[in-house]
Structures are given as C-alpha cells and as structure tokens.
Amino acid sequence: EAKGLEAQALRDVLTHTPVVLSTLTGMRDDWLGDQHFAIGVVDEATQALGPAIYPLLARVERLVLAGDHKQLGPTVISSKAVGEGIARSWFERLMERKGLPQTMLREQYRMHPAIMAFPSRTLYEDALIAADSVGGLQGEPPLLFIDTAGRGFDEEREDESSSYFNTGEAALAKQLAERLSATGASVG
C-alpha cells in the first residue's frame, strides 16, 4: 500500500511540475503515465542512440537536440550494430540534412586559447573563440604535466576494496589548485 501511495504522490508532483529532468532511460511510464510536454531537450544528443530517443518523441510536441557531432558519438559495442549504422546518432544524421535549424555555440568557456586553437582550426574552421574568462591565467602555462615518479606518492588501497587512492598526489593537486585560485584563475 505504501508503494502505491508513493507512486501516486510522485505522479501528482510530476503532473504539476513545469520542468521535469530525466535521463532517456529513466523516463518510466509508471511514473509519467500519459503525461506530455511542450518541449523535450536531449543534451549530449550525439551520444544518444536513436532508439533511446523514441520514448521521448511520444511525449513531446517539439524536440531539441543539443550536442556536438564532432565530439563523442554513442558507445556501441556490437560490431554488427556498428556495421548496420547504429553507431551514428540521430544528431549526426540530422546535421547532414539541409534546411533544418542549426546553431553553433561559438564562444567556449573551458579551454585556454592555446589549447582551443587546435580543435578550432581542425574541426570548426577557426570559428570557435575563447571567452575572456579563460584567456588570462596570469602567466600560468595553459597545460602543465607534473611527473610524480620517485616522489614517494604511492597508491594505497582501502581494505577489501578495488578502489585506490593517493594522498600525496591529492595534496599536490590541492596545493596547485590553491595557487591557481590565488591568481584568480578558474580551476576545474
């Protein structure tokens, strides 16, 4: 009886909520019932297999696919499925069609301009630009490799766990993040 009441309460909340967030595989009929939405948005749509989008199509009036077909595609393990074209997302296929509305977000906030130059040149015809916030790291190099070999930073393992941790490397990462934060750099 408690499970039935919980399911009913969830349906009531979802019915009166203007925005519902879900993974494509998490859109459960037992929660959503026959609820429909004006707009459905699939983020990272280049990684979504077409059949995963079908349940959403039945629930929305308009569909927005957001992603970058020049980045990661769907993960498909079966070589037979790859051979049959399943590894190409709807997003990638739709980008090839003429007349469909498309927009490229040209300003990026994640990469230093020196790092961004390569993908901008090779994938985006030099159309990608860096936001001002990622350009000035006050003399810090845009990419830094730190060799910790021989510094005594040994991996440790939790009792009866397959997880490893390295307190020495974590302390070094913290120290570097604090140093960068002190310069006003965005650390992420």
Buried (B, 14 or more C-beta within 10 A) or exposed (E): EEEEEEEEEBBEEBEEEEEBEBEBEEBEEEBBEEBEBEEBBBEBBBBBBBEBBEBBEEBBEEBEBEBBBEEEBBEBEEEEEEEEEBBBBBBBEEBEEEEEEEEEEEEBEEBBBEBBBEBBEEEBEEEBBBEEEBBEBEEBEBEEEEEEEEEEBEEEEEEEEEEEEBEBBEEBEEEBEEEBEEEEBEEE
